[in-house]
Amino acid sequence: MSHKEKLELFWKIVNLINEKHFDNKLIVNKICLFEEPQSKNGMYEGLGKSINIRDREEVDAQCITLCHELAHAYQEQILNKYYFEEMQKFGGLMKMDKWNLEEMFHGAKFKEVHEMFCETMKEIMGVQKV
Ligand SMILES: [Zn+2]
């Protein structure tokens, strides 16, 4: 699959998730593919509201990464009050250690949302394969 085709597919997934779960209120300005072998599989960048996906894996794995980064967009844009309150419980962001941060950003609430997005994503992937 070419870069262009991949990006088209990723936008299709983002748009469907946005429409189905957020009434199109989630902001995603940009989706980029990058090639850095040592890097993470993906990143969500809150300032520019952009999603970066490492272009190395199989497209199925990249779609799961896309849903992961979208769940971070959801945390930042829609659940920010909830996460702010969670941080306060630990005495603020600066006082949190790696374990606390990992628990907060990838904890139960995150997993629930990620799974929900993956279900929606599979609706599109199912159609693609026919
Ligand atoms: Zn993450």
Boltz pocket constraint, residues with backbone or C-beta under 6 A from the ligand:
constraints:
  - pocket:
      binder: B
      contacts: [[A, 68], [A, 72], [A, 105], [A, 106]]
      max_distance: 6.0
